[in-house]
Amino acid sequence: MAFYKVRLQKKSGLYYPQAVVVGKQVSTKQLGKALSDRSTVTLADTLAVLSELGTVMSTFMAQGRSVSLEGLGSFRYTINSQKQGVETAEEVNSDQIKSVRVRFVPEVTRNADKSVATRSMQPAAVEWVEWAGKADDASTGGDSGSAGFGGGNDDGSSPL
């Protein structure tokens, strides 16, 4: 179940639903525990792989490559350059690069007519419910907290 809240857009004066993130962010340990519970891999092995994933991915991306994780999507570097360009192609150089970002594109499967059939990390049917909690209980964002498994406590204890 995912949550939304009613949000007034000041520019248009109209109301829209806005996704709400509930509870604490899921930690690497929680993610590792959930993955370990769903496979034959130990928690220690899962955490070891997860802890190195970012380093290995950034090494490949630093070589100019994109990284695709099946069932998830692809990652690649993008750059932001200074606001003002230069007059000729010959003047372009790396000194103009001001910041590097990672671009994530979710994996998509398409129907025969090329329309989107599914996007990764998005269940076929998401039940959206209006958030009834207090404003300081949740923050707005693009996801809805935990995936509903793996427990809610970082120390591995039962949340009940």
C-alpha positions in Angstrom: 0.0 0.0 0.0 1.3 3.4 -0.9 0.2 6.8 0.5 -0.6 10.2 -1.0 -1.6 13.5 0.5 -3.6 16.3 -1.0 -1.3 19.1 -2.2 -2.2 22.6 -3.4 0.0 23.7 -6.3 0.5 27.4 -5.8 1.2 28.2 -9.4 -2.1 26.7 -10.8 -4.2 27.0 -7.7 -5.3 23.4 -8.3 -5.1 20.4 -5.9 -3.2 17.2 -6.8 -2.2 14.0 -5.0 1.4 13.8 -3.9 3.3 10.6 -2.9 4.2 10.4 0.8 7.1 8.5 2.3 6.1 6.9 5.6 8.5 5.8 8.4 12.2 5.6 8.4 14.3 5.0 5.2 15.0 1.3 4.7 18.7 0.6 5.6 21.2 -1.5 3.7 21.0 -4.0 6.6 17.2 -4.2 6.3 17.4 -4.6 2.5 20.1 -7.3 3.0 17.9 -9.2 5.5 14.9 -9.1 3.1 17.1 -10.4 0.2 18.6 -13.1 2.4 15.2 -14.2 3.6 14.1 -14.6 -0.1 17.2 -16.6 -1.2 19.7 -19.2 -0.1 22.4 -16.5 0.5 23.4 -15.6 4.1 22.8 -12.1 5.5 26.6 -11.6 5.8 27.1 -12.5 2.1 24.3 -10.3 1.0 25.6 -7.3 3.0 29.1 -7.9 1.6 27.8 -7.7 -2.0 25.5 -4.7 -1.3 28.4 -2.8 0.4 30.5 -3.2 -2.8 27.8 -2.6 -5.4 28.2 1.2 -5.5 32.0 1.0 -5.9 31.9 -1.6 -8.7 29.1 0.3 -10.5 31.0 3.6 -10.3 34.1 2.0 -11.6 32.3 0.8 -14.7 30.5 4.2 -15.2 33.9 6.0 -14.8 34.9 4.0 -17.9 32.1 5.6 -19.8 29.8 2.6 -19.6 26.2 2.3 -18.4 25.3 -0.4 -15.8 22.2 -2.5 -16.2 20.7 -4.5 -13.4 18.1 -6.9 -14.7 14.7 -6.4 -13.1 15.8 -3.0 -11.8 17.0 -0.7 -14.6 20.2 1.1 -15.8 22.5 3.6 -14.3 24.9 6.1 -16.1 26.8 9.3 -15.4 25.5 12.6 -16.6 27.2 15.9 -16.3 26.2 19.5 -15.7 28.4 22.2 -17.4 28.7 25.8 -16.7 25.8 27.9 -17.8 27.6 29.6 -20.7 28.9 27.6 -23.6 31.8 28.4 -25.9 31.9 29.7 -29.4 33.5 26.7 -31.1 33.7 22.9 -30.6 37.5 23.1 -30.3 37.1 25.3 -27.1 35.0 22.6 -25.3 37.0 20.9 -22.5 36.5 19.1 -19.2 37.0 22.3 -17.2 33.5 23.2 -18.2 32.1 20.3 -16.2 30.8 21.5 -12.9 29.1 18.4 -11.4 28.4 14.7 -12.1 25.1 13.0 -11.4 23.9 9.4 -11.7 20.9 8.9 -14.0 18.7 5.9 -13.2 16.3 4.6 -15.8 13.9 1.9 -14.6 13.7 -1.2 -16.7 10.6 -1.3 -18.9 8.9 -4.1 -20.8 6.8 -3.3 -23.8 3.8 -4.8 -25.5 3.9 -5.7 -29.2 2.5 -2.3 -30.0 5.5 -0.7 -28.2 3.3 0.6 -25.3 4.7 0.2 -21.8 3.6 -3.1 -20.3 5.5 -2.9 -16.9 8.1 -0.8 -15.2 10.5 -2.4 -12.8 10.0 -1.9 -9.1 6.4 -1.0 -9.6 3.9 -3.7 -8.9 1.1 -4.3 -11.4 -1.4 -2.8 -9.1 -0.5 -0.2 -6.5 -3.2 0.5 -3.9 -3.0 4.3 -3.2 -4.6 5.4 0.1 -4.8 9.0 1.4 -2.3 9.5 4.3 -4.2 10.3 7.5 -1.1 10.8 9.7 0.4 14.1 10.8 2.6 16.1 8.5 5.7 15.4 10.6 5.1 11.6 10.4 5.9 11.5 6.7 7.9 13.3 4.1 7.0 13.7 0.4 8.9 11.9 -2.2 8.9 9.3 -4.9 8.6 6.1 -2.9 6.6 4.7 0.0 9.1 3.5 2.4 9.6 -0.2 3.0 8.5 -2.8 0.5 6.4 -4.6 3.1 8.9 -7.2 4.1 12.1 -7.6 6.0 11.0 -6.0 9.2 11.0 -2.4 10.3 13.8 -2.4 12.8 17.5 -1.9 11.9 18.6 -4.2 14.7 16.8 -7.2 13.3 14.2 -7.4 16.2 10.6 -7.9 15.5 8.6 -4.7 14.9 5.6 -6.1 16.8 
